[in-house]
Amino acid sequence: MSQSHRHDELELNLVTAGRAAYVVDGRRVELNPDAALWLWPDQEHLLIQSSEAFAMWVVVWRQDAVRAAAGGDGDGCVPLGPAASDAALLAPRALSERVAADLCVVAAGIARARSPGHEAAGLAWLLREAWGAFLAAEDVPSGSRLHPAVEGAARWLGAHAHEPAADDLDALAARCGLSRSRLSRLFAAQVGETLAAHRQRRRLEAALRHLGAAGRDGTPGRATMLDAAFAGGFGSYPAFYRAHVAHLGCGPAEARRAERGGR
Protein backbone atom coordinates (compact mmCIF):
# COMPACT_ATOMS: atom_id res chain seq x y z
CA MET A 1 0.00 0.00 0.00
CA SER A 2 3.03 2.28 0.18
CA GLN A 3 2.90 2.67 -3.60
CA SER A 4 0.12 4.38 -5.49
CA HIS A 5 -2.18 1.78 -6.98
CA ARG A 6 -5.68 1.04 -8.22
CA HIS A 7 -7.64 -2.14 -8.89
CA ASP A 8 -10.90 -3.44 -10.31
CA GLU A 9 -12.41 -4.58 -7.00
CA LEU A 10 -14.48 -2.66 -4.47
CA GLU A 11 -12.42 -2.31 -1.27
CA LEU A 12 -13.43 -1.65 2.33
CA ASN A 13 -10.94 -0.56 4.98
CA LEU A 14 -12.00 -1.07 8.62
CA VAL A 15 -9.52 0.47 11.06
CA THR A 16 -9.06 -1.48 14.29
CA ALA A 17 -6.19 0.44 15.91
CA GLY A 18 -3.86 3.37 15.40
CA ARG A 19 -4.01 6.13 12.82
CA ALA A 20 -2.99 6.56 9.22
CA ALA A 21 -3.39 8.83 6.22
CA TYR A 22 -4.15 8.04 2.58
CA VAL A 23 -3.91 10.08 -0.57
CA VAL A 24 -7.10 9.26 -2.49
CA ASP A 25 -7.59 11.02 -5.82
CA GLY A 26 -5.44 13.92 -4.66
CA ARG A 27 -7.10 14.32 -1.24
CA ARG A 28 -5.46 13.62 2.11
CA VAL A 29 -7.77 11.30 4.04
CA GLU A 30 -7.32 10.63 7.77
CA LEU A 31 -8.03 7.15 9.15
CA ASN A 32 -8.74 6.86 12.87
CA PRO A 33 -9.85 3.91 15.02
CA ASP A 34 -13.29 2.53 14.04
CA ALA A 35 -13.21 4.38 10.70
CA ALA A 36 -14.66 2.84 7.56
CA LEU A 37 -13.39 3.90 4.13
CA TRP A 38 -14.68 2.62 0.81
CA LEU A 39 -12.25 2.64 -2.11
CA TRP A 40 -14.04 2.41 -5.42
CA PRO A 41 -12.94 0.39 -8.46
CA ASP A 42 -10.19 2.14 -10.40
CA GLN A 43 -9.78 4.79 -7.65
CA GLU A 44 -6.12 5.56 -7.10
CA HIS A 45 -4.91 5.48 -3.49
CA LEU A 46 -1.66 5.60 -1.57
CA LEU A 47 -0.92 5.08 2.13
CA ILE A 48 1.42 7.94 3.09
CA GLN A 49 1.55 7.75 6.87
CA SER A 50 0.69 5.31 9.67
CA SER A 51 1.31 5.01 13.38
CA GLU A 52 3.25 2.05 14.78
CA ALA A 53 0.04 0.54 16.18
CA PHE A 54 -1.96 0.97 12.97
CA ALA A 55 -4.01 -2.07 11.95
CA MET A 56 -7.06 -2.55 9.75
CA TRP A 57 -9.10 -5.12 7.92
CA VAL A 58 -9.00 -4.85 4.13
CA VAL A 59 -11.95 -6.55 2.41
CA VAL A 60 -12.41 -6.67 -1.37
CA TRP A 61 -15.32 -7.71 -3.58
CA ARG A 62 -15.22 -8.43 -7.29
CA GLN A 63 -17.78 -6.52 -9.30
CA ASP A 64 -19.77 -9.64 -10.10
CA ALA A 65 -20.16 -10.26 -6.35
CA VAL A 66 -21.32 -6.67 -5.83
CA ARG A 67 -23.88 -6.96 -8.62
CA ALA A 68 -25.11 -10.29 -7.26
CA ALA A 69 -25.56 -8.81 -3.78
CA ALA A 70 -27.45 -5.86 -5.28
CA GLY A 71 -29.80 -8.24 -7.05
CA GLY A 72 -29.91 -5.88 -10.00
CA ASP A 73 -32.31 -3.52 -8.23
CA GLY A 74 -29.86 -0.80 -7.25
CA ASP A 75 -31.87 -0.13 -4.10
CA GLY A 76 -28.97 1.35 -2.14
CA CYS A 77 -28.45 -1.78 -0.01
CA VAL A 78 -24.98 -2.23 -1.49
CA PRO A 79 -22.48 0.29 -2.87
CA LEU A 80 -22.77 0.39 -6.63
CA GLY A 81 -20.52 3.45 -6.83
CA PRO A 82 -20.79 7.17 -6.06
CA ALA A 83 -21.12 10.08 -8.41
CA ALA A 84 -17.84 11.88 -8.76
CA SER A 85 -19.38 14.91 -7.04
CA ASP A 86 -20.63 12.92 -4.03
CA ALA A 87 -17.78 13.77 -1.66
CA ALA A 88 -19.60 12.25 1.33
CA LEU A 89 -19.12 8.78 -0.14
CA LEU A 90 -15.46 9.42 -0.93
CA ALA A 91 -14.42 10.14 2.68
CA PRO A 92 -14.15 7.83 5.68
CA ARG A 93 -16.85 7.78 8.34
CA ALA A 94 -16.48 7.05 12.02
CA LEU A 95 -18.57 4.04 13.03
CA SER A 96 -19.68 3.45 16.60
CA GLU A 97 -17.27 1.30 18.57
CA ARG A 98 -19.85 -1.48 18.86
CA VAL A 99 -20.73 -1.54 15.15
CA ALA A 100 -17.07 -1.46 14.13
CA ALA A 101 -16.29 -4.33 16.50
CA ASP A 102 -19.18 -6.40 15.13
CA LEU A 103 -18.04 -5.91 11.54
CA CYS A 104 -14.47 -6.83 12.44
CA VAL A 105 -15.69 -10.05 14.10
CA VAL A 106 -17.44 -10.98 10.86
CA ALA A 107 -14.33 -10.14 8.82
CA ALA A 108 -12.27 -12.41 11.09
CA GLY A 109 -14.83 -15.18 10.63
CA ILE A 110 -14.66 -14.86 6.86
CA ALA A 111 -10.86 -15.09 7.01
CA ARG A 112 -11.25 -18.42 8.83
CA ALA A 113 -13.97 -19.75 6.52
CA ARG A 114 -13.39 -23.39 5.61
CA SER A 115 -15.30 -23.47 2.36
CA PRO A 116 -15.79 -21.11 -0.61
CA GLY A 117 -19.54 -21.18 0.04
CA HIS A 118 -19.18 -19.95 3.60
CA GLU A 119 -16.71 -17.30 2.48
CA ALA A 120 -19.04 -16.05 -0.27
CA ALA A 121 -22.04 -15.94 2.06
CA GLY A 122 -20.04 -14.07 4.68
CA LEU A 123 -18.76 -11.54 2.16
CA ALA A 124 -22.26 -10.88 0.83
CA TRP A 125 -23.58 -10.32 4.36
CA LEU A 126 -20.64 -8.09 5.28
CA LEU A 127 -21.10 -6.01 2.12
CA ARG A 128 -24.69 -5.15 3.01
CA GLU A 129 -24.09 -4.63 6.73
CA ALA A 130 -20.93 -2.54 6.32
CA TRP A 131 -22.56 -0.34 3.68
CA GLY A 132 -25.63 0.19 5.85
CA ALA A 133 -23.46 1.06 8.85
CA PHE A 134 -21.46 3.48 6.72
CA LEU A 135 -24.58 5.29 5.48
CA ALA A 136 -25.97 5.47 9.03
CA ALA A 137 -22.78 6.93 10.51
CA GLU A 138 -23.21 10.58 11.42
CA ASP A 139 -19.57 11.56 11.72
CA VAL A 140 -18.14 12.31 8.28
CA PRO A 141 -14.49 13.42 8.67
CA SER A 142 -13.50 15.88 5.97
CA GLY A 143 -10.58 15.29 3.64
CA SER A 144 -8.20 18.02 2.59
CA ARG A 145 -7.02 18.64 -0.94
CA LEU A 146 -3.28 18.15 -1.34
CA HIS A 147 -1.17 20.50 -3.39
CA PRO A 148 -0.33 18.67 -6.65
CA ALA A 149 3.40 18.97 -5.92
CA VAL A 150 2.97 17.38 -2.49
CA GLU A 151 0.92 14.55 -3.96
CA GLY A 152 3.49 14.06 -6.72
CA ALA A 153 6.38 13.97 -4.24
CA ALA A 154 4.58 11.45 -2.02
CA ARG A 155 3.81 9.20 -4.97
CA TRP A 156 7.35 9.42 -6.30
CA LEU A 157 8.93 8.61 -2.93
CA GLY A 158 6.49 5.74 -2.45
CA ALA A 159 7.92 4.13 -5.57
CA HIS A 160 11.54 5.36 -5.58
CA ALA A 161 12.71 6.21 -2.03
CA HIS A 162 15.05 3.19 -2.03
CA GLU A 163 16.81 4.37 -5.20
CA PRO A 164 19.93 6.60 -5.25
CA ALA A 165 17.96 9.29 -7.13
CA ALA A 166 15.95 9.90 -3.93
CA ASP A 167 19.07 11.32 -2.27
CA ASP A 168 18.61 14.49 -4.34
CA LEU A 169 15.59 16.28 -2.87
CA ASP A 170 16.37 19.37 -4.93
CA ALA A 171 15.87 17.31 -8.09
CA LEU A 172 12.64 15.87 -6.67
CA ALA A 173 11.35 19.37 -5.95
CA ALA A 174 12.25 20.48 -9.47
CA ARG A 175 10.43 17.43 -10.85
CA CYS A 176 7.36 18.57 -8.89
CA GLY A 177 7.66 22.15 -10.15
CA LEU A 178 8.63 23.89 -6.89
CA SER A 179 11.76 24.95 -5.06
CA ARG A 180 12.94 22.55 -2.38
CA SER A 181 12.18 25.02 0.42
CA ARG A 182 8.65 25.64 -0.87
CA LEU A 183 7.96 21.93 -1.37
CA SER A 184 9.38 21.09 2.06
CA ARG A 185 7.13 23.62 3.81
CA LEU A 186 4.04 22.44 1.96
CA PHE A 187 4.86 18.80 2.50
CA ALA A 188 5.36 19.21 6.24
CA ALA A 189 2.14 21.22 6.57
CA GLN A 190 -0.03 18.82 4.57
CA VAL A 191 1.50 15.41 5.27
CA GLY A 192 2.63 15.99 8.85
CA GLU A 193 6.31 15.15 8.42
CA THR A 194 9.21 16.67 6.55
CA LEU A 195 10.18 15.55 3.08
CA ALA A 196 13.42 14.04 4.44
CA ALA A 197 11.59 12.22 7.24
CA HIS A 198 9.09 10.82 4.76
CA ARG A 199 11.93 9.58 2.56
CA GLN A 200 13.56 7.93 5.57
CA ARG A 201 10.34 6.20 6.58
CA ARG A 202 9.78 4.92 3.04
CA ARG A 203 13.35 3.58 3.02
CA LEU A 204 12.77 1.89 6.36
CA GLU A 205 9.62 0.24 5.00
CA ALA A 206 11.53 -1.03 1.97
CA ALA A 207 14.34 -2.37 4.17
CA LEU A 208 11.89 -4.16 6.46
CA ARG A 209 10.10 -5.72 3.48
CA HIS A 210 13.46 -7.04 2.26
CA LEU A 211 14.36 -8.24 5.74
CA GLY A 212 11.08 -10.09 6.08
CA ALA A 213 11.54 -11.77 2.72
CA ALA A 214 15.14 -12.69 3.50
CA GLY A 215 14.14 -14.09 6.88
CA ARG A 216 11.90 -16.67 5.27
CA ASP A 217 14.89 -18.56 3.88
CA GLY A 218 16.33 -19.02 7.37
CA THR A 219 19.34 -16.75 6.81
CA PRO A 220 19.79 -14.69 10.01
CA GLY A 221 22.59 -12.38 11.10
CA ARG A 222 24.17 -9.05 10.33
CA ALA A 223 24.74 -9.82 6.63
CA THR A 224 20.99 -10.04 6.11
CA MET A 225 20.57 -6.78 8.02
CA LEU A 226 23.18 -5.11 5.83
CA ASP A 227 21.50 -6.42 2.68
CA ALA A 228 18.21 -4.99 3.96
CA ALA A 229 19.84 -1.63 4.67
CA PHE A 230 21.16 -1.39 1.11
CA ALA A 231 17.89 -2.67 -0.37
CA GLY A 232 16.05 0.10 1.45
CA GLY A 233 18.37 2.78 0.10
CA PHE A 234 20.44 3.39 3.24
CA GLY A 235 24.12 3.98 2.65
CA SER A 236 25.18 1.89 5.64
CA TYR A 237 23.91 -0.40 8.37
CA PRO A 238 24.28 2.35 11.05
CA ALA A 239 21.98 4.62 9.02
CA PHE A 240 19.39 1.82 8.84
CA TYR A 241 19.83 1.18 12.58
CA ARG A 242 19.29 4.85 13.47
CA ALA A 243 16.16 5.03 11.35
CA HIS A 244 14.81 1.83 12.92
CA VAL A 245 15.35 3.18 16.43
CA ALA A 246 13.87 6.57 15.54
CA HIS A 247 10.67 5.12 14.09
CA LEU A 248 10.21 1.86 16.03
CA GLY A 249 12.00 2.49 19.32
CA CYS A 250 14.56 -0.33 19.04
CA GLY A 251 17.21 -1.70 16.72
CA PRO A 252 16.40 -4.20 13.94
CA ALA A 253 18.17 -7.12 15.63
CA GLU A 254 16.23 -6.54 18.85
CA ALA A 255 12.99 -6.38 16.89
CA ARG A 256 13.74 -9.68 15.14
CA ARG A 257 14.53 -11.38 18.46
CA ALA A 258 11.20 -10.16 19.83
CA GLU A 259 9.37 -11.50 16.77
CA ARG A 260 11.02 -14.90 17.32
CA GLY A 261 10.03 -15.00 20.98
CA GLY A 262 13.43 -13.98 22.31
CA ARG A 263 15.37 -16.77 20.57
Secondary structure as UniProt FT lines:
FT   STRAND          10..17
FT   STRAND          20..24
FT   TURN            25..26
FT   STRAND          27..31
FT   TURN            33..34
FT   STRAND          35..39
FT   TURN            41..42
FT   STRAND          45..50
FT   TURN            52..53
FT   STRAND          55..61
FT   HELIX           63..70
FT   TURN            71..72
FT   TURN            84..85
FT   HELIX           87..89
FT   STRAND          93..94
FT   HELIX           97..111
FT   HELIX           116..136
FT   STRAND          144..145
FT   HELIX           148..160
FT   TURN            161..162
FT   HELIX           164..167
FT   HELIX           169..176
FT   HELIX           180..191
FT   HELIX           195..215
FT   TURN            216..218
FT   HELIX           222..232
FT   HELIX           237..248
FT   HELIX           252..259
FT   TURN            260..262
//
